[in-house]
Amino acid sequence: MNSRTLLRLSLKLRSYATVPKLLFNTKNTERNLLKTIVHRTLSTKSDPSVLTGSTPSPWLDVSTRRLVVNLSGVEEQFPWVWLRDSCQCKQCFEPISSCRVVNLTEWDLNVRPVGVQAVDSGVEITWEDGHVSVFGLDWLTSRSFTLEKRVEFRRNVSMPQTLWGRELIDDVPTADYNHIMEDDKALLNWLENLDKYGFVLVRNTPVREGPVPALQERVGFEKMTHYGPGYTVVVRADPANISHTHHRIFFHTDLTYYDYMPGAVFLHCIEQHAGEGGETMLTDGFHAAAILKTDYPEMYKLLSETVTSFRDVGTDYIQFDKITQLPFLIHNARGELSRINWSHFARDSHLDVDLELVEDLFKAMRTFDDLMNSEENHIRLKMVPGDMVTVKNQRILHGRSELQGGVSGRHLQCGYMDWDEIRSAARVIRGKMESDS
């Protein structure tokens, strides 16, 4: 043992002498901590031969108020306050509904553990109020505070997005309607691709009204809107929406005038326009936004910070007058783009912006539009009866080329779902498949 190691051990023991003895309810606990201090000090790269081949016992770091535990050879730290809040015992946690049953007001945030010991595949902590908490090692590992584990958990909650442009037309994500309805693996594959790419073309859908609500029930349930359940899109003499006309429909996200905008859109082709036109146009708004952010950062900032109004007024399933006031580009708490509000049909003429920014705002809007309309950044496909376009509405913008000739028998049945239900269904199915394997 060299002099450096001795000095380090001396300093650690001196630090231990300042620890309040109320933390140790038995001599055995105190002895274990002393052994851990010696073990951790002597088992170093400078002296690897000392106490090798054994896993250190969990211990309490009083200076940081954390539990220190070795997980698969890596020393991990867990704050005491978090451990007490996350106690898994029956008094504190309901396992069936997976929720806490104890409020923060029912225990002291400064509570201290007085003992810790390793138990079968876990750690047992005794708190100064006599409460006992047991945590499995696997449970702790999955909740590690390391950045790597936290990022891994984020990816499990929301799948990383694959951005795309025109190249997607060469490998369009597809799914078979009947397979989705009959096989959980096919259902999960469709949901995961819908999350990953924001768009999946579902083929072999029965050519009649009804498959959209059936597919929604397979996943969860429909999001109702003022267009009613399982609404249809046909050319009408009294259009409640531009989709009921023959005009070209520009790139847009649906229902921008809803605070709780639908997460998924279903467009099922029952009859297609017989003449020229009627192509479905799709663009990855996140891809276009990424280009805008790189090439025109000030425009991106302006679209992210400018609040504008989106409105829809009329009568369909009910009489409605919807309005929201939101930015064009919405970001989550981590600063990641999470929603695009884009619809020139629904954008209201009330513009709540300083006068000197108006022209810059319109230049930013036009630039974003130009990026999406660029041949490099969108795809076109003309659905045939039995095709269903499914899109992630807050990311993928869709449109339609003009129905040439004006009169058309084009007939779609459409529907919406909240993205919460899509993500929930994917996790439930994934969990079932893992438990069955």
C-alpha positions in Angstrom: 0.0 0.0 0.0 1.6 3.3 -1.0 1.5 6.6 0.9 -1.1 8.1 -1.4 -3.5 5.3 -0.6 -2.9 5.7 3.1 -3.5 9.4 3.0 -6.7 8.9 1.0 -7.9 6.3 3.6 -7.0 8.7 6.5 -9.0 11.5 5.0 -12.1 9.3 4.4 -12.0 8.0 8.0 -11.6 11.6 9.2 -14.7 12.5 7.2 -16.6 9.5 8.6 -15.9 10.8 12.1 -18.1 13.8 11.4 -21.1 11.7 10.3 -24.0 12.0 12.8 -24.2 8.7 14.7 -28.0 8.8 14.7 -27.7 7.4 11.1 -26.6 4.1 12.5 -29.1 2.1 14.5 -26.7 -0.8 15.2 -23.0 -1.3 15.6 -23.2 -3.7 12.7 -24.4 -0.9 10.4 -21.6 1.3 11.5 -19.1 -1.6 11.0 -20.4 -2.2 7.5 -19.9 1.4 6.5 -16.3 1.4 7.9 -15.6 -1.8 5.9 -17.1 -0.2 2.8 -14.9 3.0 3.2 -11.8 0.8 3.5 -12.8 -1.4 0.6 -13.6 1.5 -1.7 -10.3 3.3 -0.8 -8.1 0.3 -1.1 -9.7 -1.1 -4.3 -8.2 1.4 -6.7 -6.4 1.3 -10.0 -3.2 2.1 -8.1 -3.6 -1.0 -5.9 -5.8 -3.4 -7.9 -4.7 -6.5 -5.9 -6.5 -5.5 -2.8 -10.0 -6.9 -2.1 -10.7 -7.8 -5.8 -13.3 -10.4 -6.9 -16.1 -9.2 -4.6 -19.0 -6.8 -5.2 -19.0 -3.8 -2.8 -22.0 -3.7 -0.5 -24.5 -0.8 -1.0 -23.7 2.1 1.2 -25.0 5.5 2.2 -23.1 8.7 1.2 -24.1 11.2 3.8 -22.4 14.1 2.1 -24.6 13.8 -1.1 -27.6 12.2 0.6 -27.5 9.3 -1.8 -27.5 5.5 -1.9 -24.5 4.1 -3.6 -24.9 0.7 -5.2 -22.9 -1.4 -7.6 -25.0 -2.4 -10.6 -23.3 -4.7 -13.1 -19.9 -3.5 -12.1 -20.8 0.2 -12.3 -21.3 2.4 -9.2 -24.6 4.1 -9.4 -26.1 6.8 -7.1 -29.7 7.3 -6.1 -30.9 10.3 -4.0 -32.6 9.4 -0.7 -35.6 11.7 -1.3 -36.3 9.9 -4.6 -35.9 6.5 -3.0 -38.4 7.3 -0.3 -40.8 8.8 -2.8 -40.5 5.7 -4.9 -41.0 3.1 -2.2 -42.6 0.0 -3.7 -44.1 -1.4 -0.5 -47.9 -2.0 -0.3 -48.3 1.0 2.0 -46.8 3.3 -0.6 -47.5 1.8 -4.0 -50.4 0.1 -5.7 -48.9 -2.5 -8.1 -52.0 -3.2 -10.2 -52.7 0.4 -11.1 -48.9 1.2 -10.9 -49.4 4.4 -8.9 -48.3 5.9 -5.6 -50.8 5.9 -2.7 -48.8 8.1 -0.4 -48.6 11.9 -0.9 -45.5 14.1 -0.4 -47.2 15.7 2.5 -47.2 12.4 4.4 -43.5 12.0 4.9 -40.5 14.3 5.7 -38.5 15.3 2.6 -35.4 15.4 4.8 -35.9 11.8 6.0 -32.7 9.9 6.5 -32.0 6.2 6.1 -30.4 4.5 9.2 -29.5 1.3 7.6 -28.9 -0.4 4.2 -28.2 -4.0 3.3 -28.1 -6.2 0.3 -30.9 -8.7 0.0 -31.7 -11.2 -2.7 -31.3 -9.3 -6.0 -32.0 -6.1 -4.3 -31.3 -3.5 -1.7 -33.2 -3.0 1.6 -33.3 0.5 3.3 -34.5 1.2 6.8 -35.5 4.8 7.3 -35.2 6.7 10.6 -39.0 6.7 11.0 -38.9 2.8 11.0 -40.3 2.5 7.4 -38.5 -0.2 5.3 -38.1 0.0 1.5 -36.9 -2.8 -0.8 -35.7 -2.1 -4.3 -34.8 -4.7 -6.9 -31.5 -4.3 -8.7 -33.2 -4.6 -12.1 -35.7 -1.9 -11.0 -32.9 0.4 -10.0 -30.9 -0.3 -13.2 -33.8 0.7 -15.4 -34.2 3.9 -13.4 -30.5 4.9 -13.4 -29.8 8.6 -13.3 -27.0 8.3 -15.8 -27.6 10.2 -19.0 -27.3 7.1 -21.1 -30.1 5.3 -19.2 -32.3 8.5 -19.2 -31.9 8.8 -23.0 -32.7 5.1 -23.4 -35.9 5.6 -21.4 -36.9 8.6 -23.6 -36.5 6.5 -26.7 -38.8 3.9 -25.2 -41.4 6.6 -24.6 -41.1 8.2 -28.0 -39.4 6.4 -30.9 -36.6 8.3 -32.7 -38.0 9.9 -35.9 -36.7 9.0 -39.3 -36.9 12.1 -41.4 -37.5 11.8 -45.2 -37.9 13.6 -48.5 -38.7 12.4 -52.0 -36.6 9.3 -51.6 -39.4 7.7 -49.5 -41.4 7.1 -52.7 -39.0 4.3 -53.5 -39.7 2.5 -50.3 -43.1 3.5 -49.0 -43.9 2.1 -45.6 -46.9 -0.2 -46.1 -49.1 -2.5 -44.1 -51.9 -4.9 -44.8 -55.3 -4.1 -43.3 -56.3 -7.7 -42.7 -53.0 -8.6 -41.1 -53.2 -5.6 -38.8 -56.7 -6.6 -37.7 -55.8 -10.3 -37.1 -52.2 -10.3 -35.9 -50.7 -8.3 -33.0 -47.2 -8.4 -34.5 -48.5 -6.8 -37.7 -50.5 -4.3 -35.6 -47.3 -3.3 -33.6 -45.2 -3.1 -36.8 -47.8 -0.6 -38.3 -47.9 1.5 -35.1 -44.1 1.6 -34.8 -43.6 2.6 -38.4 -46.4 5.2 -38.1 -44.3 6.7 -35.2 -41.0 6.3 -36.9 -41.9 7.6 -40.4 -45.0 9.5 -39.6 -46.8 7.8 -42.5 -47.9 4.3 -43.5 -50.0 3.3 -46.5 -52.4 0.5 -45.4 -53.4 -1.6 -48.3 -56.2 -4.2 -49.0 -58.7 -2.3 -46.9 -62.3 -3.4 -47.6 -63.9 -1.0 -50.2 -66.8 0.3 -48.1 -67.5 2.5 -45.2 -66.6 1.0 -41.8 -63.0 -0.1 -41.9 -61.7 3.2 -40.4 -63.8 2.9 -37.2 -62.9 -0.8 -37.0 -59.2 0.0 -37.2 -59.6 2.6 -34.5 -61.3 0.2 -32.2 -58.5 -2.3 -32.9 -56.1 0.3 -31.5 -58.2 2.1 -29.0 -61.0 4.6 -29.8 -61.8 7.4 -32.2 -61.2 11.1 -31.4 -64.5 12.8 -32.0 -64.5 16.2 -33.7 -67.2 18.6 -35.0 -67.1 16.6 -38.3 -68.7 13.7 -36.5 -67.8 10.0 -36.2 -66.3 8.2 -39.2 -66.9 11.3 -41.3 -66.8 11.1 -45.1 -65.2 13.5 -47.7 -67.0 13.9 -51.0 -67.5 16.9 -53.3 -70.5 18.8 -52.0 -72.6 21.8 -53.1 -72.5 23.1 -49.5 -68.9 22.4 -48.5 -68.2 22.7 -44.7 -64.5 22.3 -45.5 -62.3 22.9 -48.5 -61.9 19.1 -48.7 -65.5 19.0 -49.9 -64.5 21.0 -53.0 -62.6 20.2 -56.2 -59.9 22.8 -55.4 -56.3 22.0 -54.8 -55.6 21.4 -51.0 -52.3 22.9 -49.9 -50.0 21.2 -47.4 -51.6 21.3 -44.0 -52.0 19.6 -40.6 -55.6 18.8 -39.7 -57.6 20.7 -37.1 -55.0 23.3 -36.2 -57.9 25.2 -34.5 -58.0 22.4 -31.8 -55.8 22.9 -28.7 -55.8 19.1 -28.5 -55.0 18.5 -32.1 -55.5 14.9 -33.4 -52.4 12.8 -33.3 -53.3 10.5 -36.2 -55.4 10.9 -39.4 -56.9 8.1 -41.4 -57.9 8.6 -45.0 -59.5 5.6 -46.6 -60.2 5.6 -50.4 -63.5 4.1 -51.3 -63.8 5.7 -54.7 -61.1 7.7 -56.5 -61.5 10.6 -58.9 -61.7 9.2 -62.4 -60.0 12.1 -64.2 -56.7 13.9 -63.7 -55.7 15.0 -60.3 -56.7 13.7 -56.9 -53.2 12.7 -55.9 -52.5 12.6 -52.2 -49.4 14.8 -51.4 -47.3 14.1 -48.2 -44.4 16.0 -46.8 -42.4 15.4 -43.6 -42.8 18.7 -41.8 -40.0 17.9 -39.3 -37.6 17.3 -42.2 -38.5 20.7 -43.8 -38.3 22.4 -40.4 -34.8 20.9 -39.9 -33.7 22.4 -43.2 -35.2 25.8 -42.3 -33.5 25.7 -38.9 -30.1 25.1 -40.5 -30.4 27.4 -43.5 -32.6 30.2 -42.1 -32.3 30.1 -38.3 -34.0 33.5 -37.8 -37.0 32.4 -39.8 -37.2 29.2 -37.7 -37.1 31.3 -34.6 -39.8 33.6 -35.8 -42.2 30.7 -36.7 -41.5 29.2 -33.2 -42.1 32.4 -31.3 -45.0 34.0 -33.2 -48.4 33.2 -31.9 -51.2 33.3 -34.5 -54.8 32.4 -34.6 -56.4 29.3 -36.4 -60.1 29.3 -36.8 -62.9 27.1 -38.2 -66.5 28.2 -38.4 -69.5 26.4 -39.9 -72.0 23.6 -39.5 -71.4 19.9 -39.9 -72.1 17.3 -37.2 -72.7 20.3 -35.0 -72.5 24.0 -35.4 -69.0 25.1 -34.5 -66.7 28.1 -34.0 -63.2 26.9 -33.1 -60.2 29.1 -32.5 -56.7 28.6 -31.1 -53.8 30.9 -30.6 -50.5 29.0 -31.0 -47.1 29.2 -32.7 -46.5 27.6 -36.0 -43.8 25.4 -34.6 -44.3 24.0 -31.1 -41.5 22.5 -29.0 -41.5 20.3 -26.0 -39.8 21.0 -22.6 -36.4 19.7 -24.0 -36.6 22.1 -27.0 -37.4 19.4 -29.5 -40.0 20.1 -32.3 -43.1 18.3 -31.3 -46.0 19.8 -33.3 -46.5 21.8 -36.5 -49.6 24.1 -36.9 -49.9 24.8 -40.6 -53.0 25.5 -42.5 -53.5 28.5 -44.7 -57.2 27.7 -44.9 -57.6 27.9 -41.1 -55.0 30.7 -40.4 -57.1 33.7 -39.2 -56.6 37.2 -40.6 -56.2 38.5 -37.0 -52.4 38.7 -36.7 -51.2 39.4 -33.2 -47.7 40.5 -34.0 -45.7 43.7 -33.9 -45.9 45.8 -37.1 -42.2 45.6 -37.8 -42.3 41.8 -37.9 -45.2 41.3 -40.3 -43.1 41.2 -43.5 -40.4 39.0 -42.0 -43.1 36.6 -40.8 -44.6 36.3 -44.2 -41.2 35.7 -45.7 -40.6 32.9 -43.1 -44.0 31.3 -43.9 -43.3 31.5 -47.6 -39.8 30.0 -47.2 -41.2 27.1 -45.2 -44.0 26.5 -47.8 -41.4 26.5 -50.6 -39.3 23.9 -48.8 -42.3 21.6 -48.4 -43.4 22.1 -52.0 -40.0 21.5 -53.3 -39.9 18.2 -55.4 -37.1 17.1 -53.2 -39.1 17.2 -50.0 -42.5 15.6 -50.7 -44.1 12.6 -52.3 -47.3 12.1 -54.3 -49.4 9.0 -54.7 -52.9 8.5 -56.1 -54.8 6.1 -53.9 -56.8 3.4 -55.4 -60.0 2.0 -53.7 -58.8 -0.1 -50.8 -55.9 2.2 -49.9 -55.8 3.9 -46.5 -53.3 6.7 -45.8 -52.4 6.9 -42.1 -50.4 9.8 -40.9 -48.9 11.3 -37.8 -50.8 14.6 -37.9 -48.6 16.8 -35.8 -45.6 16.0 -38.0 -46.7 15.0 -41.5 -48.5 17.6 -43.7 -50.9 16.3 -46.3 -52.6 17.8 -49.3 -54.4 16.9 -52.6 -53.9 18.0 -56.2 -56.9 19.6 -57.9 -59.7 17.4 -59.1 -59.7 18.2 -62.8 -63.1 18.7 -64.3 -64.7 19.9 -61.1 -67.3 17.1 -60.8 -66.0 14.1 -59.0 -67.2 10.9 -57.4 -64.2 10.8 -55.1 -65.2 9.3 -51.8 -63.1 9.0 -48.7 -64.0 7.9 -45.1 -61.8 9.6 -42.6 -61.1 9.6 -38.9 -58.9 10.8 -36.1 -57.2 9.4 -33.0 -55.2 11.0 -30.2 -51.5 10.1 -30.3 -51.7 9.1 -26.6 -53.8 6.1 -27.7 -51.4 5.2 -30.4 -48.4 5.2 -28.1 -50.3 3.4 -25.3 -51.4 0.6 -27.7 -47.9 0.1 -28.9 -46.6 -0.2 -25.3 -49.4 -2.6 -24.3 -48.8 -4.9 -27.3 -45.1 -4.8 -26.9 -45.5 -5.8 -23.3 -47.8 -8.7 -24.1 -45.4 -10.0 -26.7 -42.4 -9.7 -24.3 -44.3 -11.6 -21.6 -45.3 -14.3 -24.0 -41.8 -14.9 -25.3 
